[in-house]
Amino acid sequence: MASDGVVAPELARVKPAEVAERVKANEIVIVDVRDEKEVAEGRIKGSLNVPSSVFKSDDPAALDQVIKGPLSGAKEVVVHCHFCKVRGPTCAQALNNRLKALGAEAGTEVKVLDGGIAAFMEQFKGDGALVELPEAGWNPAAQH
């Protein structure tokens, strides 16, 4: 499962600054695998919320709908959760595996946001072009 404690080491990690540039240029699709309550605490603008349960389901139908729908034709997909230590990389790996199973991986590269939304917000929470925040600002619950 992991080498040196890293989940899904075969998937590239992308730094928040690179993701920010690509988001502004509309060059990538961001997949946020957190639950709705977490997403309400702040999100990357334009990100697609697909809860981690979709990736963990024994029935791939819901994931297939995402792949054939909003991810159709995407060249680069960056997956994230809060810190991207386990949940995000695990979901990214499941997405990558499903793309391969469907024979759709040729044009889509799946990556993981290094440090997750926490690292992204640390750098860009003040940039309204990149993030959507509740009125109270970025203040995630401590249990993530």
Protein Blocks (a to p, Z undefined) as FASTA:
>chain_A
ZZghiahklbccddfklmmmmmmnopaccddfbdfklmmnopcehiacddfklmmpmblk
lmmmmmmmmmgopabdcdddfkommmmmmmmmmmmmmmmmnopmmmpccdddehijmlmm
mmmmmmmklpccdfkopaddfkZZ
